[in-house]
Structures are given as structure tokens and as C-alpha cells.
Amino acid sequence: MAKKEAVYKGKILEELNKMSLQDLMKLFPSRQRRSLKRGFTDQEKRLLKRIRSKKQNIKTHCKSLIILPEMVGATIKIHQGREFVPVLITFDMIGHYLGEFILTRKRVEHSAPGVGATKSSAALSVK
């Protein structure tokens, strides 16, 4: 049984890598098209340059960068607010933002209620 190739809007990875940015923009949804039309920021340009040079240990704060086909296979450490979390870029992530794969909020876990938190705790004697 042959392995099924990953396809984005009818194109395989090699075809997407050969496309110009203008042609690639036509495949993306409107929000991503508008972001790419405005151009990359200086920080995003530096990040893309590091990815193209195949450097290791790439760290960034750019969560608003759209994942392009040339980024597939790279591991990027994205800032979560307190630490950098490594994210392996796969084919399925093309067209999404980097920030979509980093959770910046944790689940709230409460411990037991404190004294005075409920009516019944007011009846307890405080020693």
C-alpha cells in the first residue's frame, strides 16, 4: 500500500516550495493573505533568514508569523510568556500562525477553600 502524500489545496510540498510568495498568497485564506500583503516585520525577516540557513536552536517571540512551506521540518522555540516551547513545524501547519500552537494560558486549579470562604467556615473556631 503506497503512502499518501500530504496535499495543501491540491499542491504537494515540492510544488509549494517552488511557488513565489504572490502565488502562495492566492492559496491562503483572506486573513493570511492580508497579513502577507502588508509584508514581514524586521523581526520576522530575521527569523525567516535563520530558518533558511538551517540553524539549530531558533528562538522567537513572533507568534504572528504565518507558517510557510519552506519552514516545514524546522523546530522553532516560541515564547510562551515565561519560557520558550519547542514546536516542530509539520506540513499540516502551513497557512496557520505560529501562535496557534502555543498555549499561553494554563488551566486554573484551585485548592481547598480558605477560612471565611463559605458560611460554614465562619462557624469554625479559629485557634
DSSP file (Angstrom, degrees, kcal/mol; ACC not computed):
  #  RESIDUE AA STRUCTURE BP1 BP2  ACC     N-H-->O    O-->H-N    N-H-->O    O-->H-N    TCO  KAPPA ALPHA  PHI   PSI    X-CA   Y-CA   Z-CA
    1    1 A M              0   0    0      0, 0.0     2,-0.1     0, 0.0     0, 0.0   0.000 360.0 360.0 360.0 127.2    0.0    0.0    0.0
    2    2 A A        -     0   0    0      1,-0.1     2,-0.3     0, 0.0     0, 0.0  -0.438 360.0-109.6 -77.1 146.7    1.5    3.3   -1.1
    3    3 A K        -     0   0    0     -2,-0.1     2,-0.3     1,-0.1    -1,-0.1  -0.593  33.5-120.5 -76.7 133.3    1.9    6.1    1.5
    4    4 A K        -     0   0    0     -2,-0.3     2,-0.2     1,-0.1    -1,-0.1  -0.584  25.7-129.3 -77.5 130.4   -0.5    9.0    0.8
    5    5 A E        -     0   0    0     -2,-0.3     2,-0.3     1,-0.1    -1,-0.1  -0.525  23.0-109.0 -80.5 146.8    1.3   12.3    0.2
    6    6 A A        -     0   0    0     -2,-0.2     7,-0.4     2,-0.0     2,-0.4  -0.558  38.3-166.1 -74.6 136.8    0.3   15.4    2.1
    7    7 A V        -     0   0    0     -2,-0.3     2,-0.5     5,-0.1     5,-0.2  -0.984  15.6-164.5-130.5 135.0   -1.6   17.9    0.0
    8    8 A Y  B >  S-A   11   0A   0      3,-2.9     3,-1.6    -2,-0.4    -2,-0.0  -0.966  83.0 -25.7-119.0 112.8   -2.4   21.6    0.6
    9    9 A K  T 3  S-     0   0    0     -2,-0.5    -1,-0.1     1,-0.3     3,-0.1   0.847 128.0 -48.7  52.4  39.1   -5.1   23.0   -1.8
   10   10 A G  T 3  S+     0   0    0      1,-0.2     2,-0.4     0, 0.0    -1,-0.3   0.497 118.4 108.0  85.4   4.3   -4.2   20.4   -4.4
   11   11 A K  B <   -A    8   0A   0     -3,-1.6    -3,-2.9     4,-0.0    -1,-0.2  -0.919  58.6-140.3-118.2 140.6   -0.4   21.1   -4.2
   12   12 A I     >  -     0   0    0     -2,-0.4     4,-2.1    -5,-0.2     3,-0.2  -0.428  37.7 -94.6 -89.6 173.3    2.4   18.9   -2.7
   13   13 A L  H  > S+     0   0    0     -7,-0.4     4,-2.4     1,-0.2     5,-0.2   0.868 122.4  52.7 -59.8 -42.3    5.3   20.3   -0.7
   14   14 A E  H  > S+     0   0    0      1,-0.2     4,-1.5     2,-0.2    -1,-0.2   0.909 110.8  48.1 -62.1 -40.9    7.7   20.5   -3.6
   15   15 A E  H  > S+     0   0    0     -3,-0.2     4,-1.0     1,-0.2    -1,-0.2   0.898 111.5  50.2 -65.1 -40.3    5.2   22.5   -5.7
   16   16 A L  H  < S+     0   0    0     -4,-2.1     3,-0.4     1,-0.2    -2,-0.2   0.888 108.6  52.3 -65.8 -38.8    4.5   24.8   -2.8
   17   17 A N  H  < S+     0   0    0     -4,-2.4    -1,-0.2     1,-0.2    -2,-0.2   0.824 108.6  51.0 -66.5 -30.7    8.3   25.4   -2.2
   18   18 A K  H  < S+     0   0    0     -4,-1.5    -1,-0.2    -5,-0.2    -2,-0.2   0.700  92.5  97.2 -79.2 -19.3    8.7   26.3   -5.9
   19   19 A M  S  < S-     0   0    0     -4,-1.0     2,-0.1    -3,-0.4    -3,-0.0  -0.345  77.3-118.0 -71.8 149.2    5.9   28.8   -5.9
   20   20 A S     >  -     0   0    0      1,-0.1     4,-2.2    -2,-0.0     5,-0.2  -0.373  29.8-106.9 -76.3 165.8    6.5   32.6   -5.4
   21   21 A L  H  > S+     0   0    0      1,-0.2     4,-2.2     2,-0.2     5,-0.1   0.860 120.3  55.8 -63.2 -35.3    5.1   34.3   -2.4
   22   22 A Q  H  > S+     0   0    0      2,-0.2     4,-0.9     1,-0.2    -1,-0.2   0.911 110.6  43.5 -64.2 -42.3    2.5   36.0   -4.6
   23   23 A D  H  4 S+     0   0    0      1,-0.2     4,-0.5     2,-0.2     3,-0.3   0.867 112.9  52.7 -70.2 -35.6    1.2   32.7   -6.0
   24   24 A L  H >X S+     0   0    0     -4,-2.2     3,-1.3     1,-0.2     4,-1.0   0.869 101.5  60.6 -66.7 -36.9    1.3   31.2   -2.5
   25   25 A M  H 3< S+     0   0    0     -4,-2.2     3,-0.4     1,-0.3    -1,-0.2   0.830  95.5  62.2 -60.3 -32.0   -0.8   34.0   -1.1
   26   26 A K  T 3< S+     0   0    0     -4,-0.9    -1,-0.3    -3,-0.3    -2,-0.2   0.749 102.9  50.2 -67.1 -23.0   -3.6   33.1   -3.5
   27   27 A L  T <4 S+     0   0    0     -3,-1.3    -1,-0.2    -4,-0.5    -2,-0.2   0.739  96.9  85.5 -84.8 -24.5   -4.0   29.7   -1.8
   28   28 A F  S  < S-     0   0    0     -4,-1.0    67,-0.1    -3,-0.4     5,-0.0  -0.335  88.9 -96.9 -77.7 157.7   -4.2   31.1    1.7
   29   29 A P     >  -     0   0    0      0, 0.0     4,-2.2     0, 0.0     3,-0.2  -0.200  44.8 -97.0 -64.7 167.4   -7.4   32.3    3.4
   30   30 A S  H  > S+     0   0    0      1,-0.2     4,-2.5     2,-0.2     5,-0.2   0.850 120.3  54.3 -61.5 -40.3   -8.1   36.1    3.3
   31   31 A R  H  > S+     0   0    0      1,-0.2     4,-1.9     2,-0.2    -1,-0.2   0.925 112.8  43.6 -61.6 -44.7   -6.7   36.9    6.8
   32   32 A Q  H  > S+     0   0    0      2,-0.2     4,-2.5    -3,-0.2    -1,-0.2   0.872 111.6  55.2 -68.6 -36.8   -3.4   35.3    6.0
   33   33 A R  H  X S+     0   0    0     -4,-2.2     4,-2.2     1,-0.2    -2,-0.2   0.925 108.5  47.9 -60.1 -44.8   -3.4   37.0    2.5
   34   34 A R  H  X S+     0   0    0     -4,-2.5     4,-1.4     2,-0.2    -1,-0.2   0.895 111.1  50.6 -65.2 -39.9   -3.8   40.4    4.1
   35   35 A S  H  X S+     0   0    0     -4,-1.9     4,-0.6     1,-0.2    -1,-0.2   0.922 113.5  44.9 -63.6 -44.1   -1.0   39.8    6.6
   36   36 A L  H >< S+     0   0    0     -4,-2.5     3,-0.6     1,-0.2    -1,-0.2   0.833 107.3  59.4 -69.8 -31.8    1.4   38.7    3.9
   37   37 A K  H 3< S+     0   0    0     -4,-2.2    -1,-0.2     1,-0.2    -2,-0.2   0.848 100.7  55.9 -65.2 -33.7    0.4   41.6    1.6
   38   38 A R  H 3< S-     0   0    0     -4,-1.4    -1,-0.2    -3,-0.2    -2,-0.2   0.732 113.6-127.0 -69.4 -21.5    1.5   44.0    4.3
   39   39 A G    <<  -     0   0    0     -3,-0.6     2,-0.2    -4,-0.6    -1,-0.2  -0.218  28.5 -58.9  97.5 169.3    4.9   42.4    4.3
   40   40 A F        -     0   0    0     -4,-0.1     2,-0.1    -3,-0.1    -4,-0.0  -0.614  47.5-122.5 -88.9 147.6    7.1   40.9    7.0
   41   41 A T     >  -     0   0    0     -2,-0.2     4,-2.3     1,-0.1     5,-0.2  -0.331  33.5-102.5 -75.7 169.1    8.4   42.9   10.0
   42   42 A D  H  > S+     0   0    0      1,-0.2     4,-2.1     2,-0.2     5,-0.2   0.898 124.2  51.2 -61.2 -40.2   12.1   43.2   10.6
   43   43 A Q  H  > S+     0   0    0      1,-0.2     4,-1.9     2,-0.2    -1,-0.2   0.888 110.3  48.5 -65.3 -39.5   11.9   40.5   13.4
   44   44 A E  H  > S+     0   0    0      2,-0.2     4,-2.5     1,-0.2    -1,-0.2   0.868 109.1  53.6 -68.7 -36.3   10.0   38.1   11.1
   45   45 A K  H  X S+     0   0    0     -4,-2.3     4,-2.0     2,-0.2    -2,-0.2   0.907 109.0  48.7 -63.4 -41.9   12.6   38.7    8.3
   46   46 A R  H  X S+     0   0    0     -4,-2.1     4,-2.0     2,-0.2    -2,-0.2   0.899 111.2  50.6 -63.8 -40.1   15.4   37.8   10.7
   47   47 A L  H  X S+     0   0    0     -4,-1.9     4,-2.1     1,-0.2    -2,-0.2   0.924 110.3  48.5 -64.3 -44.9   13.5   34.7   11.8
   48   48 A L  H  X S+     0   0    0     -4,-2.5     4,-2.5     1,-0.2    -1,-0.2   0.873 109.4  53.7 -62.8 -37.0   13.0   33.6    8.2
   49   49 A K  H  X S+     0   0    0     -4,-2.0     4,-1.5     2,-0.2    -1,-0.2   0.897 109.6  47.8 -64.1 -40.7   16.6   34.1    7.4
   50   50 A R  H  <>S+     0   0    0     -4,-2.0     5,-1.8     2,-0.2    -2,-0.2   0.870 111.9  49.9 -68.0 -36.6   17.6   31.9   10.3
   51   51 A I  H ><5S+     0   0    0     -4,-2.1     3,-1.4     1,-0.2    -2,-0.2   0.912 109.7  50.9 -67.7 -42.2   15.2   29.2    9.2
   52   52 A R  H 3<5S+     0   0    0     -4,-2.5    -1,-0.2     1,-0.3    -2,-0.2   0.819 106.1  55.2 -64.9 -30.8   16.5   29.3    5.6
   53   53 A S  T 3<5S-     0   0    0     -4,-1.5    -1,-0.3    -5,-0.2    -2,-0.2   0.427 110.4-125.5 -83.3   2.9   20.1   28.9    6.9
   54   54 A K  T < 5 +     0   0    0     -3,-1.4    -3,-0.2     1,-0.2    -2,-0.1   0.827  46.5 172.2  59.5  36.5   19.0   25.7    8.7
   55   55 A K      < -     0   0    0     -5,-1.8     3,-0.3     1,-0.1     2,-0.2  -0.377  26.2-127.8 -72.8 155.7   20.3   27.0   12.1
   56   56 A Q  S    S+     0   0    0      1,-0.2    -1,-0.1    -2,-0.1    20,-0.0  -0.613  81.6  30.3 -97.7 162.4   19.6   25.0   15.2
   57   57 A N  S    S-     0   0    0     -2,-0.2     2,-0.5     1,-0.2    -1,-0.2   0.928  73.4-177.6  57.8  53.6   18.0   26.3   18.5
   58   58 A I  E     -b   76   0B   0     17,-0.7    19,-3.5    -3,-0.3     2,-0.4  -0.737   2.3-171.5 -85.9 122.7   15.9   29.1   16.8
   59   59 A K  E     +b   77   0B   0     -2,-0.5     2,-0.3    17,-0.2    19,-0.2  -0.904   9.4 167.2-115.3 144.9   14.0   31.2   19.4
   60   60 A T  E     -b   78   0B   0     17,-2.3    19,-2.3    -2,-0.4   -16,-0.0  -0.993  40.6-157.0-153.1 157.6   11.4   33.8   18.7
   61   61 A H        +     0   0    0     -2,-0.3     2,-1.3    17,-0.2     3,-0.1   0.364  65.3 114.9-106.9  -3.1    8.7   35.9   20.1
   62   62 A C        +     0   0    0      1,-0.2     3,-0.4   -19,-0.1    36,-0.1  -0.549  25.3 156.6 -75.5  93.6    6.9   36.2   16.7
   63   63 A K        +     0   0    0     -2,-1.3    36,-2.7     1,-0.2    37,-0.3   0.608  67.9  65.2 -89.0 -12.8    3.6   34.5   17.2
   64   64 A S  S    S+     0   0    0     34,-0.2     2,-0.3    33,-0.2    -1,-0.2   0.374  73.2 114.4 -92.5   5.2    2.0   36.4   14.3
   65   65 A L        -     0   0    0     -3,-0.4    33,-2.0     1,-0.0     2,-0.3  -0.603  66.4-128.7 -78.4 134.1    4.2   34.9   11.6
   66   66 A I  B     -D   97   0C   0     -2,-0.3     2,-0.5    31,-0.2    31,-0.2  -0.646  25.4-113.2 -82.4 136.2    2.4   32.7    9.1
   67   67 A I        -     0   0    0     29,-3.1    28,-2.4    26,-0.3    29,-0.1  -0.585  36.4-163.3 -75.2 121.6    3.9   29.2    8.6
   68   68 A L    >   -     0   0    0     -2,-0.5     3,-1.7    26,-0.2     4,-0.3  -0.628  32.0-107.4-101.7 160.6    5.2   29.0    5.0
   69   69 A P  G >  S+     0   0    0      0, 0.0     3,-1.3     0, 0.0   -52,-0.1   0.810 116.3  62.9 -59.4 -31.0    6.1   25.7    3.2
   70   70 A E  G 3  S+     0   0    0      1,-0.3    -3,-0.0   -54,-0.1   -53,-0.0   0.660  96.2  61.1 -69.8 -13.5    9.9   26.4    3.5
   71   71 A M  G X  S+     0   0    0     -3,-1.7     3,-2.0     2,-0.1    18,-0.3   0.561  74.5 119.9 -87.9  -9.3    9.5   26.2    7.3
   72   72 A V  T <  S+     0   0    0     -3,-1.3    18,-0.2    -4,-0.3     3,-0.1  -0.344  76.3  22.3 -62.7 131.3    8.3   22.6    7.3
   73   73 A G  T 3  S+     0   0    0     16,-2.8    -1,-0.3     1,-0.4     2,-0.2   0.200  95.0 119.6  98.0 -14.3   10.7   20.3    9.2
   74   74 A A    <   -     0   0    0     -3,-2.0    15,-2.8    14,-0.1     2,-0.6  -0.539  57.1-139.9 -83.2 149.6   12.2   23.1   11.3
   75   75 A T  E     - C   0  88B   0     13,-0.2   -17,-0.7    -2,-0.2     2,-0.4  -0.958  24.0-175.0-108.9 119.2   12.0   23.1   15.1
   76   76 A I  E     -bC  58  87B   0     11,-2.5    11,-2.5    -2,-0.6     2,-0.7  -0.935  21.9-138.8-118.2 135.0   11.3   26.6   16.5
   77   77 A K  E     -bC  59  86B   0    -19,-3.5   -17,-2.3    -2,-0.4     2,-0.4  -0.847  24.7-163.6 -94.0 115.0   11.2   27.6   20.1
   78   78 A I  E     -bC  60  85B   0      7,-2.4     7,-2.8    -2,-0.7     2,-0.2  -0.825  23.2-112.2-104.3 135.9    8.3   30.0   20.6
   79   79 A H  E     - C   0  84B   0    -19,-2.3     5,-0.2    -2,-0.4    23,-0.1  -0.476  26.4-172.3 -71.1 130.0    8.0   32.2   23.6
   80   80 A Q        -     0   0    0      3,-3.4    -1,-0.1    -2,-0.2     4,-0.1   0.505  58.2 -87.1-100.1  -7.6    5.0   31.2   25.8
   81   81 A G  S    S+     0   0    0      2,-0.4     3,-0.1     0, 0.0    -2,-0.1  -0.089 121.8  24.8 124.5 -34.1    5.2   34.1   28.2
   82   82 A R  S    S+     0   0    0      1,-0.4     2,-0.3     0, 0.0    -3,-0.1   0.541 127.9  14.3-129.4 -27.3    7.6   32.6   30.7
   83   83 A E  S    S-     0   0    0     -5,-0.1    -3,-3.4     2,-0.0     2,-0.5  -0.923  75.5-101.7-146.8 167.5    9.6   30.1   28.7
   84   84 A F  E     -C   79   0B   0     -2,-0.3    -5,-0.2    -5,-0.2    -7,-0.1  -0.860  32.5-158.6 -97.5 125.9   10.4   29.0   25.1
   85   85 A V  E     -C   78   0B   0     -7,-2.8    -7,-2.4    -2,-0.5     2,-0.2  -0.905  17.5-125.6-107.6 124.6    8.4   25.9   24.0
   86   86 A P  E     -C   77   0B   0      0, 0.0     2,-0.4     0, 0.0    -9,-0.3  -0.492  26.8-171.5 -72.2 135.6    9.8   23.9   21.0
   87   87 A V  E     -C   76   0B   0    -11,-2.5   -11,-2.5    -2,-0.2     2,-0.6  -0.991  16.0-144.6-129.8 122.8    7.4   23.4   18.2
   88   88 A L  E     -C   75   0B   0     -2,-0.4     2,-0.5   -13,-0.2   -13,-0.2  -0.779  21.9-134.0 -86.8 122.1    8.1   21.0   15.2
   89   89 A I        -     0   0    0    -15,-2.8   -16,-2.8    -2,-0.6     2,-0.2  -0.652  29.4-176.2 -80.8 122.7    6.7   22.5   12.1
   90   90 A T    >   -     0   0    0     -2,-0.5     3,-1.4   -18,-0.2     4,-0.3  -0.654  40.7-101.1-113.6 172.1    4.8   19.9   10.0
   91   91 A F  G >  S+     0   0    0      1,-0.3     3,-1.5    -2,-0.2   -19,-0.1   0.843 117.6  61.6 -61.4 -35.7    3.0   20.0    6.7
   92   92 A D  G 3  S+     0   0    0      1,-0.3    -1,-0.3     3,-0.0    -3,-0.0   0.658  94.5  64.3 -67.9 -15.0   -0.4   20.4    8.2
   93   93 A M  G X  S+     0   0    0     -3,-1.4     3,-2.2     2,-0.1   -26,-0.3   0.541  70.8 123.9 -86.2  -7.6    0.6   23.7    9.9
   94   94 A I  T <  S+     0   0    0     -3,-1.5   -26,-0.2     1,-0.3     3,-0.1  -0.302  76.4  20.4 -59.2 132.2    1.0   25.5    6.6
   95   95 A G  T 3  S+     0   0    0    -28,-2.4    -1,-0.3     1,-0.4     2,-0.2   0.302 103.1 106.1  92.0  -8.6   -1.1   28.7    6.5
   96   96 A H  S <  S-     0   0    0     -3,-2.2   -29,-3.1   -29,-0.1    -1,-0.4  -0.530  74.3-105.4 -95.6 167.6   -1.6   28.9   10.3
   97   97 A Y  B >   -D   66   0C   0    -31,-0.2     3,-1.1    -2,-0.2     4,-0.3  -0.638  22.0-123.9 -89.0 151.8    0.1   31.3   12.6
   98   98 A L  G >  S+     0   0    0    -33,-2.0     3,-1.6     1,-0.2   -34,-0.2   0.873 109.2  62.5 -60.8 -36.9    2.9   30.3   14.9
   99   99 A G  G >  S+     0   0    0    -36,-2.7     3,-1.2     1,-0.3    -1,-0.2   0.662  86.5  73.0 -65.4 -17.2    0.9   31.5   18.0
  100  100 A E  G <  S+     0   0    0     -3,-1.1    -1,-0.3   -37,-0.3    -2,-0.2   0.714  95.9  51.2 -70.0 -18.5   -1.8   28.9   17.3
  101  101 A F  G <  S+     0   0    0     -3,-1.6     2,-0.5    -4,-0.3    -1,-0.2   0.281  98.0  75.2-104.5  10.2    0.4   26.1   18.5
  102  102 A I    <   -     0   0    0     -3,-1.2     2,-0.6    -4,-0.1    -1,-0.0  -0.986  69.4-147.6-123.5 122.6    1.4   27.7   21.8
  103  103 A L        -     0   0    0     -2,-0.5    -3,-0.1     1,-0.1    -2,-0.0  -0.802  14.5-177.9 -89.4 121.5   -1.0   27.8   24.7
  104  104 A T        +     0   0    0     -2,-0.6     2,-0.4    -5,-0.1    -1,-0.1   0.552  63.3  64.1 -97.0  -9.1   -0.3   30.9   26.8
  105  105 A R  S    S-     0   0    0      3,-0.0     2,-0.2     0, 0.0    -1,-0.0  -0.944  70.3-146.5-119.6 138.3   -2.9   30.3   29.5
  106  106 A K        -     0   0    0     -2,-0.4     2,-0.2     1,-0.1    -2,-0.0  -0.602  31.4 -95.3 -95.6 160.2   -2.9   27.4   31.9
  107  107 A R        -     0   0    0     -2,-0.2     2,-0.5     1,-0.1    -1,-0.1  -0.533  43.3-115.1 -70.6 138.0   -5.9   25.7   33.4
  108  108 A V        -     0   0    0     -2,-0.2     2,-0.5    -3,-0.0    -1,-0.1  -0.642  32.6-172.7 -79.9 125.0   -7.0   27.1   36.7
  109  109 A E        -     0   0    0     -2,-0.5     2,-0.3    -3,-0.0    -3,-0.0  -0.963   6.0-160.8-121.6 114.3   -6.6   24.6   39.5
  110  110 A H        -     0   0    0     -2,-0.5     2,-0.1     1,-0.1    -2,-0.0  -0.665   4.1-148.7 -93.8 147.8   -8.0   25.7   42.9
  111  111 A S        -     0   0    0     -2,-0.3    -1,-0.1     1,-0.3     3,-0.1  -0.125  51.6 -46.3 -92.7-161.2   -7.0   24.1   46.2
  112  112 A A  S    S-     0   0    0      1,-0.1    -1,-0.3    -2,-0.1     2,-0.0  -0.328  72.0 -94.0 -67.7 151.7   -9.3   23.8   49.2
  113  113 A P        -     0   0    0      0, 0.0    -1,-0.1     0, 0.0     3,-0.1  -0.339  42.6-123.8 -67.1 149.7  -11.3   26.9   50.2
  114  114 A G    >   -     0   0    0      1,-0.2     3,-1.7    -3,-0.1     4,-0.3  -0.206  40.3 -67.7 -85.5 178.9   -9.8   29.2   52.8
  115  115 A V  T 3  S+     0   0    0      1,-0.3    -1,-0.2     2,-0.1     7,-0.1  -0.507 123.6  20.0 -68.9 131.5  -11.2   30.3   56.2
  116  116 A G  T 3  S+     0   0    0      2,-0.2    -1,-0.3    -2,-0.2     6,-0.1   0.427  90.8 111.4  89.6  -0.5  -14.1   32.7   55.6
  117  117 A A  S <  S+     0   0    0     -3,-1.7     2,-0.3     4,-0.0    -2,-0.1   0.795  81.5  27.1 -77.3 -27.4  -14.8   31.4   52.1
  118  118 A T  S  > S-     0   0    0     -4,-0.3     4,-0.6     1,-0.1     3,-0.3  -0.855  83.1-111.7-130.0 166.2  -18.0   29.8   52.9
  119  119 A K  T >4 S+     0   0    0     -2,-0.3     3,-0.7     1,-0.2     4,-0.5   0.852 115.7  55.3 -65.6 -33.6  -20.8   30.2   55.6
  120  120 A S  G >4 S+     0   0    0      1,-0.2     3,-0.8     2,-0.2     4,-0.4   0.794  99.3  60.1 -72.3 -25.5  -19.9   27.0   57.3
  121  121 A S  G >4 S+     0   0    0     -3,-0.3     3,-0.6     1,-0.2    -1,-0.2   0.708  93.7  66.0 -75.6 -16.1  -16.2   28.0   57.8
  122  122 A A  G << S+     0   0    0     -3,-0.7    -1,-0.2    -4,-0.6    -2,-0.2   0.755  95.1  58.4 -72.8 -22.6  -17.4   31.1   59.8
  123  123 A A  G <  S+     0   0    0     -3,-0.8    -1,-0.2    -4,-0.5    -2,-0.2   0.639  85.0 101.7 -81.3 -14.0  -18.7   28.7   62.5
  124  124 A L  S <  S-     0   0    0     -3,-0.6     2,-0.4    -4,-0.4    -3,-0.0  -0.407  79.2-117.4 -70.6 145.2  -15.2   27.1   63.0
  125  125 A S        -     0   0    0     -2,-0.1     2,-0.6     2,-0.0    -1,-0.1  -0.692  23.3-140.0 -82.7 133.7  -13.2   28.2   66.0
  126  126 A V              0   0    0     -2,-0.4    -1,-0.0     1,-0.1     0, 0.0  -0.843 360.0 360.0 -96.1 119.2  -10.0   29.9   65.0
  127  127 A K              0   0    0     -2,-0.6    -1,-0.1     0, 0.0    -2,-0.0   0.409 360.0 360.0-102.0 360.0   -7.1   28.9   67.2
